[in-house]
Amino acid sequence: TVARLQEPKKPDLTTIVGVVKVLKVTDNKATVKIVRSYDAIFPGDGATRQASSPPPAPASSTQSLPDGTGMIVELPPGQTLIAQGHVVYVDWGRNDGVKPGDKLLVFRETTGIPIQIIGEMQIIAMEDQTATAQVIRSTTPFLRGDRFAAKDSLQKQLGLDAPPSPQARKEALFQEMTPAPTA
């Protein structure tokens, strides 16, 4: 895993910018092949050993993710509009049962508005209490503080068999706005 340490104000934040495979080691230098890139990779970027083989394997149907919800706790520095292909940092990690490849639904709660499912992300790296996820689908930019949950858990909380489609939401809104006929 190629990593870039962030600015002094966030010394504990490391941005995962890609995955490389070591081809050759000579003295204290390595020749690598870029396997996957999430951002630009520059000379001098650090590297750490990755526990699982890249790219992340799809999550199995027997995943044991928490029933509750998690939160996007940080965005890459300098990025405010997070969409497909970008990475985010979340407050679930290895201790919560998260594994590379796990997919999570991202939703937004706003007072007076039903919960909106705004996208999906996949875990690409993890630590004990945090993880890095790549956005694989988004209908609106993700923000710090957006919530996420395992698909099964979120559908159970909302009492849904599947997330409502945009057309179904539009029709429901139209029904709410249309006055009932008077007798």
N, C-alpha and C positions, 0 to 999 in steps of 0.2 A: 504494500500500500504506500503510495507516495503522499506525503503530508507536508503542509506548509504551516509553520507557526504564525500566529496572528500578531497584530500590533500590541504594543506594551499594555494598553488598557485592558486587554483580554488575554493574558499570558497562558491561560489554561485552555484556550480554544485552538484547536488544530483543524484546518480545513483539509479534507481528503480530496485530492485533486485527480487521483487516478490509481490504477493498479498496474504494476509492472512485473515482468518475469525476469529474474536474473539469468543472464546467459553465460557470463564469464566474470571471474573475480581475479584481478591482478593487483598485488600489493594491497593498497587501501582504496582501490577504485573498482567499480563494477560496471559492466556493460549490461544494459537492460533492454528489454523490448516492451513497449507500452501495449498492454492488453486491453485496458479500458481507460478512457479519460472523461472526467467530469468537469474539468476546467483546464486552462492552460497549465502546462508543466514546464518549469524553468530550471536551468542549471542551479544547483544549490538547494533545491527542495529536498527535504529529508525523506527518509523511507523507513518504514517499520515492517516487521514480519506480519503477515496476515494469517490468522488462525485457520481459516477455511480456504479452499482453492477457489480462485476467481474464475469466472464471474459467479455471483451468488446463485446457488441452486434454487429453483422454485420451492416455495414453502410446501411442506406436506400437508395433507388434509388433517393430519393428527396434531397440528400445532396447538400448543397450550399457552396462548396469550392471555393476559389478564382480562377479566370481565369488565373492568372499569374503563375510564378514558385517560389518555395521556395528553401532553401539550407540546406544541412546537415551542422550544425555549430559546432558540437562536437561529439567525439567518447568517449566511456568509457575509463578511464585512463588505460594505459598499453596495450590497444588493438589497433593493427594497421591493422589487416586483419578482416574486418567486413563482416560476411556472415549470412546465414540463422540462425535464432534463436537469434542473437545478437540484441542489442538495439543501437539506434542513437538518437541524439538530433537535432531538427529541428527548424527553425525560424518562423514557423506558430504556432498559438495558438488559444485559445478560441476566442479572438477578431477577428480572421480571419475566424471564422465559422467552425473550426476543432472540431470534436467530436470523442470520443473513438470509435474505429471500422472502421473509415474512412481508405480507402486504397488509396495509392499514388504510382504512377510509378516513379522510380528513373532512371535518364538518365545522360549521360556524354557527354559534348561538348568538342571536341578537334579541334583545328585549322586544316582545310583542310580535316577533316573526318566528315561524316554525324553524326548527333546525334545518339547515341547508347543507347537504353533502356537496362539497366543493372539489373533491378530487381523491386521488389515491397515491400512496407512496410505498416504496419498497425499501426495507432495511438493507444497507450495503456494508455497514461496519458497526461494531459495538464495543462498548466498554461495560464495566459492571453496572453502572447506574444510568448511562446515557447511550445514545446510538445516533448514527448518521443515516439518513434516508434520502433516497433519490425520488423526486416527484415523477411519477409515470403517467399521471393524468390530472389535469386541472381545468376547472371551468371559470375560475377567477384566481388572481394571485393569492398565494398563501401569505399569512401574516404571523408574526410572533404572537403567541397566545391562542392561535387556532387549535382546536381539539382534534383528537383522533381516537379511533378504537378499532378493534378487530371487527371485520364485517359481520360475523355472526352475533357478536356482542351488541353492536350498534343496532342491528335490525331487531334484536330482542328488546332493547331499550325503547325503540320507537314503535314496536308492534308491527313491523313491516315484514313482508316476505321478500321484498326487493325494494331498493331505493326508488322513489317515484321518478318517472321520466319527466323531462322538462315539459312535454306536452300534457301529461297528467296534472302537473302543478299548475300549468296555465289554465286548463279546463276547470280545475277546482277553484282557482282565483276568480275566473269569470263567473262561476256559479255563485260565489260569495257576493260578487258585485252586482249581479242581476237581481232587481227587486222581485219579490214573489208577486204573482198575479193577485189582484184584489177581487173579491167576490161581489 
